[in-house]
Amino acid sequence: MRIKTLAMGLCLSLMTAAAAQADTVKYPEKPVVIIVPYSPGGGSDNVSRAMARHLSKLWGQSVVVENKPGADGLIATNDTIRAKADGYTLLVSIPAIAMLKYTNKSLKTDPLTQLTPVTMMATGPTALVVKGGSDIKTVEDYKRFCTDEKNNCSWASGEPFTLMVGSGMMASLGLSGKVTNVRYAGTSAAVNDVIGGHVTSLVTGTSSVLSHHKSGDLRILAVSGDKRLAELPDVPTYAEAGLGDVAFSNNWYGLFAPAGTPEDVKTKIAAGFHEAANAPEVLKVLKPLLLTPVGSSPQEFAQRLAQDQKVIDAAAGEVFKEE
């Protein structure tokens, strides 16, 4: 019992010391730029803007969100890498950032080695989606429809993460090679093309399509997770829909800084995002998008990133073999 008490006391002391250290850092003293590697309107953009608004009030400095889509997020990533390592240029990304070394063969260095993780902002489920009003009402309908090659089925992905999830789905359904993947530089354009009937389906974060599902423009066939979502009780999980064990199916939104950013600055930033993630006005944005706030420490995010990298590395050879 005494050992347990001492351990708890030590943990509390370390947390208190980290918080105290963050309070002594003079940051920010000028506007902060958060770069989003995807188009406005997607999950990354929504999460970033909600937290930026709160942080502007909390820090007393402007926190500006800049969208720089293209090259699977590499344009935004490179801009962040080239920025001064002082905490004033930050990058928001999703698990796709751990796949850049596979999707961009010209890279000589893994971009993640030139960045440092700061905090995981939020996490959420992914979904398989089709046009609302179509005859495809279930995953079984989708499989049946797309098995017939004369229907010219296609599925959209907005970045490498959903490419990995979607590839796993198509393999599970026996549709690999029968359904054409259409790549987009972000989710918004893909959503519009599914609504317009130009693409059969979309694999994406649920946050990007929930409002369209509710309006009837899109239909969510299945979502990731161990159980059905309370907000979508009639939508089955991937497992219930017969998709099997789709590897790495949940999404997260993480914050990165250029490598070399001081640890005390990272701690201060993470503390701010932790507060923002749990602020009532931010939760009003996250909850309708089915996103769970996190606001982790730099160390916790680094551990999660390392775990996810192992999963990605194991599957990359198959998923990105045609890249």
C-alpha positions as CSV (number, residue, x, y, z in Angstrom):
1,M,0.0,0.0,0.0
2,R,2.8,2.4,0.9
3,I,4.6,1.7,-2.5
4,K,1.3,2.4,-4.3
5,T,0.8,5.6,-2.4
6,L,4.4,6.7,-3.1
7,A,4.0,5.9,-6.8
8,M,0.8,7.9,-7.0
9,G,2.4,10.8,-5.2
10,L,5.4,10.7,-7.7
11,C,3.0,10.7,-10.7
12,L,1.1,13.6,-9.2
13,S,4.3,15.5,-8.6
14,L,5.5,15.0,-12.1
15,M,2.2,16.2,-13.6
16,T,2.2,19.2,-11.3
17,A,5.8,20.0,-12.3
18,A,5.0,19.8,-16.0
19,A,2.0,22.1,-15.5
20,A,4.2,24.5,-13.5
21,Q,6.8,24.4,-16.2
22,A,4.2,25.2,-18.9
23,D,2.9,28.2,-16.9
24,T,6.4,29.8,-16.9
25,V,6.9,29.6,-20.7
26,K,6.2,32.9,-22.4
27,Y,4.1,31.5,-25.2
28,P,2.5,32.6,-27.4
29,E,3.8,36.1,-27.8
30,K,2.6,36.5,-31.4
31,P,0.0,34.8,-33.7
32,V,0.0,31.1,-34.1
33,V,-0.6,29.4,-37.5
34,I,-2.2,25.9,-37.7
35,I,-1.8,24.3,-41.1
36,V,-4.5,21.9,-42.2
37,P,-3.4,19.7,-45.2
38,Y,-7.0,19.3,-46.5
39,S,-9.7,21.4,-48.0
40,P,-12.1,23.4,-45.8
41,G,-15.2,21.6,-44.5
42,G,-13.6,18.3,-43.6
43,G,-13.1,16.8,-40.2
44,S,-9.5,18.1,-39.8
45,D,-10.7,21.6,-40.7
46,N,-13.7,21.5,-38.4
47,V,-11.8,20.3,-35.4
48,S,-8.9,22.8,-36.0
49,R,-11.2,25.8,-36.3
50,A,-13.2,25.0,-33.2
51,M,-10.1,24.7,-31.1
52,A,-8.4,27.7,-32.7
53,R,-11.3,29.9,-31.7
54,H,-11.0,28.8,-28.1
55,L,-7.2,29.1,-28.0
56,S,-7.3,32.6,-29.4
57,K,-9.3,33.6,-26.3
58,L,-7.3,31.5,-23.9
59,W,-3.9,32.7,-25.2
60,G,-4.8,36.3,-26.0
61,Q,-3.2,35.8,-29.5
62,S,-4.7,35.1,-32.9
63,V,-4.7,31.4,-33.8
64,V,-5.1,31.2,-37.6
65,V,-6.1,28.1,-39.5
66,E,-4.6,27.8,-43.1
67,N,-5.8,25.1,-45.5
68,K,-3.0,23.8,-47.8
69,P,-4.4,20.7,-49.6
70,G,-2.5,18.6,-52.1
71,A,0.0,15.7,-52.5
72,D,-1.7,13.6,-49.8
73,G,-0.8,16.3,-47.2
74,L,2.8,16.6,-48.2
75,I,2.6,20.2,-49.2
76,A,1.3,21.3,-45.8
77,T,3.7,18.9,-44.1
78,N,6.8,20.3,-45.9
79,D,5.7,23.8,-45.1
80,T,5.6,22.9,-41.4
81,I,9.0,21.1,-41.6
82,R,10.6,24.2,-43.1
83,A,9.1,26.5,-40.5
84,K,11.1,27.7,-37.5
85,A,10.9,25.3,-34.6
86,D,9.4,27.7,-32.1
87,G,5.8,26.5,-31.8
88,Y,4.3,29.2,-34.0
89,T,3.7,27.0,-37.0
90,L,1.8,23.8,-36.2
91,L,0.4,21.0,-38.4
92,V,-2.8,19.1,-37.9
93,S,-2.8,15.7,-39.5
94,I,-4.5,12.3,-39.3
95,P,-2.9,8.8,-39.5
96,A,-2.2,9.5,-43.1
97,I,1.0,11.3,-42.1
98,A,2.5,8.0,-41.0
99,M,1.9,6.7,-44.6
100,L,3.6,9.4,-46.5
101,K,6.9,7.5,-46.8
102,Y,4.9,4.8,-48.7
103,T,2.7,7.1,-50.8
104,N,5.4,9.4,-52.0
105,K,8.2,7.3,-53.4
106,S,10.4,10.4,-54.2
107,L,10.8,11.1,-50.5
108,K,14.3,10.4,-49.2
109,T,13.4,11.0,-45.6
110,D,10.2,10.0,-43.6
111,P,8.5,13.4,-42.8
112,L,7.7,12.1,-39.3
113,T,11.4,12.2,-38.5
114,Q,11.4,15.9,-39.2
115,L,8.4,16.6,-37.0
116,T,7.6,16.1,-33.3
117,P,4.2,15.1,-31.9
118,V,2.5,17.6,-29.7
119,T,-1.0,16.3,-28.8
120,M,-3.8,14.2,-30.1
121,M,-6.8,16.5,-30.3
122,A,-9.7,14.1,-30.9
123,T,-10.6,10.7,-32.3
124,G,-13.6,9.4,-34.1
125,P,-15.0,6.6,-36.3
126,T,-14.9,6.0,-40.0
127,A,-17.7,5.0,-42.4
128,L,-18.6,3.5,-45.7
129,V,-21.0,5.8,-47.5
130,V,-23.1,5.8,-50.7
131,K,-25.4,8.3,-52.3
132,G,-28.7,8.8,-50.5
133,G,-31.8,7.6,-52.3
134,S,-29.8,4.9,-54.1
135,D,-30.9,1.2,-54.1
136,I,-27.8,0.4,-52.0
137,K,-29.2,0.3,-48.5
138,T,-26.8,-2.2,-46.8
139,V,-23.2,-3.5,-47.2
140,E,-24.7,-6.7,-48.6
141,D,-26.5,-4.6,-51.3
142,Y,-23.2,-2.8,-52.0
143,K,-21.3,-6.1,-52.4
144,R,-24.0,-7.5,-54.7
145,F,-24.1,-4.3,-56.8
146,C,-20.4,-3.9,-57.2
147,T,-19.8,-7.6,-57.9
148,D,-21.4,-7.0,-61.3
149,E,-18.6,-5.3,-63.2
150,K,-21.0,-3.7,-65.7
151,N,-22.0,-1.3,-62.9
152,N,-18.6,0.3,-62.9
153,C,-18.4,0.7,-59.2
154,S,-15.9,3.1,-57.6
155,W,-14.9,4.2,-54.2
156,A,-13.4,7.5,-53.1
157,S,-10.6,8.2,-50.6
158,G,-9.5,11.7,-49.5
159,E,-6.0,10.7,-48.3
160,P,-3.8,7.6,-47.6
161,F,-5.5,6.8,-44.2
162,T,-8.9,6.2,-45.8
163,L,-7.2,4.5,-48.7
164,M,-5.8,2.0,-46.2
165,V,-9.2,1.5,-44.5
166,G,-11.1,1.3,-47.8
167,S,-8.6,-1.2,-49.3
168,G,-9.2,-3.4,-46.3
169,M,-12.9,-3.2,-46.8
170,M,-12.8,-4.1,-50.4
171,A,-10.5,-7.0,-49.7
172,S,-12.9,-8.2,-47.0
173,L,-15.8,-8.0,-49.4
174,G,-14.0,-9.8,-52.2
175,L,-14.1,-6.6,-54.3
176,S,-10.4,-5.9,-54.7
177,G,-9.8,-5.1,-58.4
178,K,-13.5,-4.9,-59.1
179,V,-14.1,-1.4,-57.6
180,T,-12.0,1.4,-58.8
181,N,-10.4,3.7,-56.2
182,V,-10.6,7.4,-57.0
183,R,-8.2,9.6,-55.1
184,Y,-9.0,13.1,-53.9
185,A,-7.0,15.9,-52.2
186,G,-9.3,16.0,-49.3
187,T,-12.8,14.8,-48.4
188,S,-15.1,17.7,-49.4
189,A,-14.8,17.2,-53.2
190,A,-15.2,13.4,-52.7
191,V,-18.4,14.0,-50.8
192,N,-19.8,16.2,-53.5
193,D,-19.0,13.7,-56.2
194,V,-20.8,10.9,-54.3
195,I,-23.8,13.1,-53.8
196,G,-23.7,14.0,-57.5
197,G,-23.5,10.3,-58.5
198,H,-20.1,10.5,-60.1
199,V,-18.6,8.1,-57.6
200,T,-20.4,5.1,-56.1
201,S,-19.1,5.3,-52.6
202,L,-16.7,6.9,-50.1
203,V,-14.7,5.8,-47.1
204,T,-14.0,8.6,-44.7
205,G,-14.3,9.9,-41.2
206,T,-17.9,9.9,-40.0
207,S,-17.6,13.5,-39.0
208,S,-17.3,14.6,-42.7
209,V,-20.6,12.9,-43.8
210,L,-22.9,12.9,-40.8
211,S,-24.8,16.0,-41.7
212,H,-25.3,14.7,-45.3
213,H,-26.5,11.4,-43.9
214,K,-29.1,13.1,-41.8
215,S,-30.2,15.3,-44.7
216,G,-30.6,12.2,-46.9
217,D,-28.0,13.3,-49.5
218,L,-25.7,10.4,-48.4
219,R,-26.4,7.0,-46.7
220,I,-23.9,5.6,-44.1
221,L,-23.8,1.8,-44.6
222,A,-21.6,1.0,-41.7
223,V,-19.2,2.6,-39.1
224,S,-16.1,1.5,-37.2
225,G,-16.3,0.8,-33.5
226,D,-16.9,-2.0,-31.1
227,K,-20.6,-1.1,-30.8
228,R,-23.2,0.9,-32.7
229,L,-23.1,4.7,-32.2
230,A,-25.9,6.1,-30.1
231,E,-26.4,8.8,-32.7
232,L,-26.8,6.2,-35.5
233,P,-28.5,3.3,-33.8
234,D,-29.7,1.9,-37.1
235,V,-26.3,1.8,-38.7
236,P,-24.3,-1.4,-38.1
237,T,-20.7,-1.6,-37.2
238,Y,-18.2,-2.9,-39.7
239,A,-18.2,-6.3,-38.0
240,E,-22.0,-6.5,-37.9
241,A,-22.1,-5.6,-41.6
242,G,-19.8,-8.5,-42.5
243,L,-16.7,-6.5,-43.2
244,G,-14.6,-8.6,-40.8
245,D,-11.6,-7.1,-39.0
246,V,-10.8,-4.0,-40.9
247,A,-7.3,-3.0,-39.6
248,F,-6.7,0.5,-38.3
249,S,-10.3,1.7,-38.8
250,N,-10.6,4.6,-36.3
251,N,-9.4,8.1,-37.2
252,W,-7.6,10.6,-35.0
253,Y,-6.6,14.3,-35.4
254,G,-3.1,15.1,-34.1
255,L,-1.0,18.2,-33.8
256,F,2.7,18.3,-34.9
257,A,5.5,20.9,-34.7
258,P,8.8,21.1,-36.5
259,A,11.5,18.8,-35.0
260,G,13.5,20.7,-32.4
261,T,10.6,22.6,-30.9
262,P,11.5,23.1,-27.2
263,E,9.8,20.6,-24.9
264,D,8.5,23.3,-22.6
265,V,6.8,25.0,-25.6
266,K,5.3,21.7,-26.7
267,T,4.0,21.1,-23.1
268,K,2.4,24.6,-23.1
269,I,0.7,24.0,-26.4
270,A,-0.5,20.6,-25.4
271,A,-2.0,22.1,-22.2
272,G,-3.8,24.7,-24.2
273,F,-5.3,22.1,-26.6
274,H,-6.3,19.9,-23.6
275,E,-8.3,22.8,-22.2
276,A,-9.7,23.5,-25.7
277,A,-10.7,19.9,-26.3
278,N,-12.9,19.9,-23.2
279,A,-14.3,23.5,-23.6
280,P,-18.1,23.6,-23.8
281,E,-18.1,25.5,-27.1
282,V,-15.6,23.0,-28.7
283,L,-17.6,20.1,-27.4
284,K,-20.7,21.6,-29.2
285,V,-18.7,21.1,-32.4
286,L,-17.2,17.7,-31.7
287,K,-20.2,15.9,-30.3
288,P,-22.5,16.3,-33.4
289,L,-19.5,15.1,-35.5
290,L,-19.2,11.9,-33.3
291,L,-15.7,13.0,-32.2
292,T,-14.3,12.3,-28.8
293,P,-12.0,14.9,-27.3
294,V,-8.5,13.8,-26.2
295,G,-6.0,16.5,-25.5
296,S,-3.1,14.2,-24.7
297,S,0.4,15.1,-23.6
298,P,3.3,15.0,-26.2
299,Q,4.5,11.8,-24.6
300,E,1.1,10.0,-24.8
301,F,0.7,11.0,-28.4
302,A,4.2,9.8,-29.3
303,Q,3.4,6.4,-27.8
304,R,0.1,6.1,-29.7
305,L,1.9,7.2,-32.9
306,A,4.5,4.5,-32.5
307,Q,1.9,1.8,-32.0
308,D,-0.1,2.9,-35.0
309,Q,3.1,3.0,-37.1
310,K,3.6,-0.7,-36.5
311,V,0.1,-1.5,-37.8
312,I,0.7,0.8,-40.9
313,D,4.1,-0.7,-41.6
314,A,2.6,-4.3,-41.5
315,A,-0.2,-3.5,-44.0
316,A,1.6,-1.0,-46.2
317,G,3.2,-3.5,-48.5
318,E,-0.1,-4.7,-49.8
319,V,-2.1,-1.5,-49.6
320,F,0.4,0.8,-51.3
321,K,1.9,-1.7,-53.7
322,E,0.6,0.2,-56.7
323,E,1.7,3.6,-55.4
